């Protein structure tokens, strides 16, 4: 059996038995939907649905590899982009471990040139440094990746509530099922914002253009009077007595504080007012895990390797080419190298989705 056929069988079983876990976005009739199908991994988009029942029946019949809905609201969701009639859009932030400089990538990510065979670990180059050929990447997810991304989520939600005044009810945090998190701001206050206004929000949370000259430490009440961003920086620096003496040392310390306070996001996602975003409760074909909504007060407690495991109840024998040690639920697996092994289905599907194994039928 081909790898995709095996994965699709288990995805189909999940959707047939857990379709109520798939949560439709609000104003469903104004949303565009897109689906990646297993055959050829092509995208089918510009789909519209009248109600959640119609959407769920479609998903059961199709068994998509991945499922998305637009962040935007449209008059005619099924029309081409120029004819849809944009009505507004949720504000979306994407925090992905791929965009964070993490040392764990050297342990579990690798790449190889499809031309000359040159290989390496960590972040892949755009092309082979030896022959200029195309690169095949193999990435993994680990607890360090996702815990670091989760800390960025906490920083972002603090910005959104403390600095922008959004309520907790207006913020939705979703685990993507792979290497990161999406934060949705669902509010009439942000819906009509265009690309430029969203870019200003991006600049704010990423610390782009923060003016250090505004941090007038010579004033007696500068800690209290500083704008919110400046207060965050000063909070990182500590008391006035701890601020480095000398302009050069001060600027260096302040820039380090900015780096720690700012949020690392995929800026393109936030400014894209037509973005397709993963649908809550659907499966991610890169792992077999599901997109999970996380209550804002439980982000710290969320365990993706337990709470997002969706495919359960069975075992499968697979041949594993290479895989690092990993945990799913309360069980440890690996490391594996060129070995046949019988695994719980959730571990087998993860390895198959990551391209690290093949089913033995």
C-alpha positions as CSV (number, residue, x, y, z in Angstrom):
1,X,0.0,0.0,0.0
2,X,1.3,3.5,-0.9
3,X,2.1,5.8,2.0
4,X,-0.7,8.3,1.1
5,X,-3.3,5.6,0.7
6,X,-2.4,4.3,4.2
7,X,-2.6,7.8,5.7
8,X,-5.8,8.6,3.9
9,X,-7.5,5.4,5.3
10,X,-6.8,6.6,8.8
11,X,-7.7,10.2,8.1
12,X,-11.0,8.9,6.7
13,X,-11.7,6.9,9.9
14,X,-11.0,9.9,12.0
15,X,-13.5,12.1,10.0
16,X,-16.2,9.5,10.0
17,X,-16.0,9.0,13.7
18,X,-15.0,12.4,15.0
19,X,-16.6,14.8,12.5
20,X,-18.2,16.8,15.4
21,X,-14.7,17.8,16.4
22,X,-14.4,19.9,13.2
23,X,-15.5,23.4,14.1
24,X,-16.8,25.7,11.4
25,X,-15.7,29.4,11.5
26,X,-18.3,32.0,12.3
27,X,-20.3,33.4,9.4
28,X,-19.6,30.2,7.4
29,X,-21.6,31.3,4.4
30,X,-19.2,34.3,3.9
31,X,-16.0,32.2,4.0
32,X,-14.0,30.6,1.3
33,X,-12.8,27.1,1.9
34,X,-9.8,25.3,0.5
35,X,-8.6,21.6,0.7
36,X,-5.5,19.8,-0.2
37,X,-6.3,16.4,-1.7
38,X,-4.1,13.4,-1.3
39,X,-3.9,12.6,-5.0
40,X,-1.1,14.8,-6.3
41,X,-1.3,17.0,-3.1
42,X,-3.1,19.7,-5.1
43,X,-5.2,22.5,-3.7
44,X,-9.0,22.7,-4.3
45,X,-10.2,26.2,-3.3
46,X,-13.0,28.8,-3.9
47,X,-15.5,26.5,-2.2
48,X,-18.4,27.8,-0.2
49,X,-20.8,26.2,2.2
50,X,-24.2,27.3,3.5
51,X,-24.0,25.7,6.9
52,X,-21.7,23.4,9.1
53,X,-23.6,20.3,8.1
54,X,-22.9,20.7,4.4
55,X,-19.2,21.4,5.2
56,X,-18.9,18.3,7.4
57,X,-20.5,16.0,4.8
58,X,-18.1,17.3,2.2
59,X,-15.1,16.6,4.4
60,X,-16.3,13.1,5.1
61,X,-16.8,12.4,1.4
62,X,-13.5,14.0,0.4
63,X,-11.1,13.0,3.2
64,X,-8.8,15.9,2.6
65,X,-5.1,15.9,3.5
66,X,-5.5,19.4,4.9
67,X,-8.5,21.8,5.3
68,X,-8.6,25.5,5.4
69,X,-11.0,28.5,5.6
70,X,-10.4,32.1,4.7
71,X,-9.6,34.7,7.3
72,X,-11.7,36.9,5.1
73,X,-15.4,37.4,4.7
74,X,-16.8,37.6,1.2
75,X,-20.1,38.4,-0.6
76,X,-19.4,35.6,-3.0
77,X,-16.9,33.1,-1.5
78,X,-17.0,30.7,-4.5
79,X,-16.1,33.4,-7.1
80,X,-12.6,34.1,-8.4
81,X,-10.5,36.4,-6.2
82,X,-11.4,39.6,-8.2
83,X,-15.1,38.9,-8.0
84,X,-15.5,37.7,-4.4
85,X,-16.4,41.1,-2.8
86,X,-14.2,41.4,0.2
87,X,-16.1,42.4,3.4
88,X,-13.4,42.2,6.0
89,X,-11.0,39.8,7.6
90,X,-10.0,38.4,11.0
91,X,-6.5,39.4,12.2
92,X,-4.3,36.3,12.1
93,X,-0.8,35.8,13.6
94,X,1.3,32.8,12.7
95,X,4.0,31.7,15.2
96,X,6.0,28.8,13.8
97,X,9.1,27.1,15.1
98,X,10.5,27.2,11.5
99,X,10.9,31.0,12.0
100,X,12.8,30.7,15.3
101,X,16.5,30.1,15.6
102,X,16.6,27.0,17.7
103,X,19.6,24.8,18.5
104,X,17.3,21.7,18.5
105,X,17.1,21.9,14.7
106,X,20.7,20.7,14.5
107,X,19.6,17.5,16.3
108,X,16.5,16.7,14.3
109,X,16.3,18.6,11.0
110,X,18.4,17.6,8.0
111,X,18.7,18.2,4.2
112,X,20.2,16.6,1.2
113,X,20.9,17.7,-2.4
114,X,18.9,15.8,-4.9
115,X,21.7,16.2,-7.4
116,X,25.1,15.5,-5.9
117,X,23.9,13.9,-2.6
118,X,25.6,16.5,-0.3
119,X,23.8,16.5,3.1
120,X,23.7,18.6,6.2
121,X,21.8,19.2,9.4
122,X,19.8,22.2,10.7
123,X,18.3,24.9,8.5
124,X,18.5,23.9,4.8
125,X,20.2,26.2,2.3
126,X,18.1,27.5,-0.7
127,X,20.2,25.5,-3.1
128,X,23.1,23.0,-2.7
129,X,26.3,24.9,-1.7
130,X,28.3,22.3,-3.7
131,X,26.5,22.0,-7.0
132,X,23.6,24.5,-6.8
133,X,21.0,21.7,-7.1
134,X,17.6,21.4,-5.5
135,X,17.4,20.5,-1.8
136,X,15.1,18.0,0.0
137,X,14.4,18.9,3.5
138,X,13.4,16.7,6.4
139,X,12.2,18.5,9.5
140,X,10.9,17.2,12.8
141,X,9.0,18.6,15.8
142,X,10.2,18.4,19.4
143,X,9.1,19.7,22.7
144,X,11.8,22.4,22.6
145,X,10.4,23.7,19.3
146,X,6.8,23.9,20.5
147,X,7.6,25.2,24.0
148,X,9.6,28.0,22.5
149,X,6.8,28.8,20.1
150,X,4.3,28.7,22.9
151,X,6.3,31.3,24.8
152,X,5.9,33.6,21.8
153,X,2.2,33.0,21.9
154,X,2.1,34.2,25.5
155,X,4.1,37.3,24.6
156,X,1.7,38.1,21.7
157,X,-1.5,37.6,23.7
158,X,-0.1,39.9,26.4
159,X,0.5,42.6,23.7
160,X,-3.0,42.1,22.3
161,X,-4.8,42.4,25.6
162,X,-2.6,44.9,27.5
163,X,-1.6,47.2,24.6
164,X,-4.5,46.9,22.1
165,X,-7.2,46.3,24.6
166,X,-8.7,43.1,23.1
167,X,-10.7,40.9,25.4
168,X,-9.8,37.3,26.0
169,X,-13.0,36.3,24.2
170,X,-11.8,38.1,21.0
171,X,-8.6,36.0,21.0
172,X,-8.5,32.4,19.7
173,X,-5.3,30.4,20.0
174,X,-5.0,27.3,17.8
175,X,-2.2,24.7,17.7
176,X,-1.7,24.1,14.0
177,X,-1.1,20.4,14.3
178,X,2.6,20.8,13.3
179,X,5.3,23.3,14.3
180,X,3.4,26.2,15.7
181,X,0.3,28.2,16.6
182,X,-2.2,30.6,15.1
183,X,-3.7,33.4,17.1
184,X,-7.0,34.7,15.6
185,X,-8.3,38.1,16.6
186,X,-12.0,37.9,15.8
187,X,-13.5,41.4,16.3
188,X,-15.5,44.0,14.4
189,X,-12.7,46.4,15.4
190,X,-10.1,44.7,13.2
191,X,-12.3,43.2,10.4
192,X,-12.2,46.3,8.1
193,X,-8.5,46.9,8.5
194,X,-6.4,46.9,5.3
195,X,-2.9,45.7,4.7
196,X,-1.2,48.9,5.8
197,X,-3.1,49.1,9.1
198,X,-2.2,45.4,9.7
199,X,1.4,46.2,8.9
200,X,1.4,48.8,11.6
201,X,0.2,46.2,14.1
202,X,2.9,43.8,12.9
203,X,5.6,46.5,13.4
204,X,4.3,47.2,16.9
205,X,4.4,43.6,18.2
206,X,7.7,42.8,16.4
207,X,9.4,46.0,17.8
208,X,10.1,47.3,14.3
209,X,11.1,50.9,14.5
210,X,11.1,51.3,18.3
211,X,12.7,54.6,19.0
212,X,15.2,54.2,21.9
213,X,15.4,58.0,22.2
214,X,12.0,57.9,23.7
215,X,13.4,56.1,26.8
216,X,14.4,59.2,28.7
217,X,15.9,57.6,31.8
218,X,16.9,60.9,33.2
219,X,13.3,61.7,34.1
220,X,12.3,60.8,37.7
221,X,9.1,59.0,36.6
222,X,10.2,57.6,33.2
223,X,9.3,54.0,34.2
224,X,5.7,55.1,34.9
225,X,5.3,57.6,32.1
226,X,6.8,55.5,29.3
227,X,4.4,54.1,26.7
228,X,3.6,50.4,27.0
229,X,6.3,49.2,24.7
230,X,8.9,51.2,26.5
231,X,7.6,50.0,29.9
232,X,8.2,46.4,28.7
233,X,11.8,47.2,27.7
234,X,12.4,49.0,31.0
235,X,10.9,46.0,32.8
236,X,13.5,43.8,31.1
237,X,16.3,46.1,32.0
238,X,15.3,46.2,35.7
239,X,15.8,49.1,38.0
240,X,17.4,52.4,36.9
241,X,20.5,51.5,38.9
242,X,20.9,48.4,36.8
243,X,20.9,50.3,33.5
244,X,24.4,50.2,31.9
245,X,26.4,53.4,32.1
246,X,27.4,54.9,28.8
247,X,25.5,55.4,25.6
248,X,26.9,52.4,23.7
249,X,26.3,50.0,26.5
250,X,22.8,51.4,27.1
251,X,21.8,51.0,23.4
252,X,23.2,47.4,23.3
253,X,21.2,46.5,26.4
254,X,18.1,48.1,25.1
255,X,18.3,46.3,21.8
256,X,18.7,43.0,23.6
257,X,15.6,43.8,25.7
258,X,13.7,44.7,22.5
259,X,14.7,41.3,21.0
260,X,13.4,39.5,24.1
261,X,10.2,41.5,24.4
262,X,9.2,41.4,20.7
263,X,7.2,38.6,19.1
264,X,8.6,36.4,16.4
265,X,5.8,36.0,13.8
266,X,5.4,35.3,10.1
267,X,4.6,38.9,9.1
268,X,3.3,37.9,5.7
269,X,0.4,36.0,7.3
270,X,-0.8,38.9,9.3
271,X,-0.9,41.4,6.5
272,X,-2.6,39.0,4.0
273,X,-6.3,39.9,4.1
274,X,-7.2,36.9,1.9
275,X,-5.2,34.3,3.9
276,X,-6.4,30.7,4.1
277,X,-6.0,29.3,7.6
278,X,-6.2,25.8,9.1
279,X,-9.7,24.8,10.3
280,X,-10.1,23.8,13.9
281,X,-10.5,20.1,14.5
282,X,-9.1,19.0,11.1
283,X,-5.9,17.0,10.6
284,X,-2.5,18.2,9.5
285,X,-1.0,16.0,6.9
286,X,2.5,16.7,8.1
287,X,1.9,14.9,11.4
288,X,-1.5,13.4,11.5
289,X,-2.3,15.5,14.6
290,X,-5.3,17.8,14.7
291,X,-5.7,21.6,14.9
292,X,-6.7,22.3,18.5
293,X,-8.2,25.4,20.0
294,X,-6.5,26.3,23.3
295,X,-8.3,28.3,26.1
296,X,-6.2,31.5,26.7
297,X,-5.7,30.6,30.3
298,X,-4.4,27.1,29.5
299,X,-1.8,27.9,26.9
300,X,1.0,27.1,29.4
301,X,-0.5,23.8,30.2
302,X,-1.2,22.7,26.6
303,X,0.7,19.5,25.6
304,X,0.6,19.1,21.8
305,X,2.1,15.6,22.0
306,X,-0.9,14.5,24.0
307,X,-3.8,17.0,23.5
308,X,-3.5,17.0,19.7
309,X,-3.2,13.3,19.1
310,X,-6.2,12.4,17.0
311,X,-5.7,9.0,15.4
312,X,-5.7,6.3,18.0
313,X,-6.8,2.7,18.5
314,X,-4.6,0.3,16.5
315,X,-1.1,-0.7,15.6
316,X,0.9,-0.8,12.3
317,X,4.1,-2.3,11.2
318,X,6.4,0.2,9.5
319,X,9.9,0.4,8.1
320,X,11.6,3.4,9.6
321,X,14.5,5.0,7.6
322,X,15.6,7.4,10.3
323,X,13.8,9.1,13.2
324,X,14.9,10.8,16.4
325,X,13.6,9.9,19.8
326,X,10.1,11.3,20.4
327,X,7.1,11.2,22.7
328,X,3.4,10.7,22.0
329,X,0.9,10.5,24.8
330,X,2.9,9.1,27.7
331,X,5.1,6.8,25.6
332,X,8.6,7.3,24.3
333,X,9.7,6.0,20.8
334,X,13.0,5.7,19.0
335,X,15.5,6.6,17.9
336,X,15.2,4.4,14.8
337,X,17.5,3.7,11.9
338,X,16.6,1.4,9.0
339,X,14.4,-0.9,11.1
340,X,11.1,-2.7,11.0
341,X,8.9,-2.0,14.0
342,X,5.3,-2.4,15.2
343,X,4.0,0.8,16.7
344,X,0.8,2.3,18.0
345,X,-1.1,3.8,15.1
346,X,-0.5,7.4,16.2
347,X,3.3,6.9,16.2
348,X,3.2,5.1,12.9
349,X,1.1,7.8,11.2
350,X,3.4,10.6,12.5
351,X,6.4,8.8,11.0
352,X,4.6,8.2,7.7
353,X,3.4,11.8,7.5
354,X,6.9,13.1,8.2
355,X,8.3,10.9,5.4
356,X,10.5,8.9,7.8
357,X,8.8,5.5,7.3
358,X,6.9,3.2,4.9
359,X,4.0,0.9,5.8
360,X,4.5,-2.9,5.7
361,X,1.4,-4.5,4.4
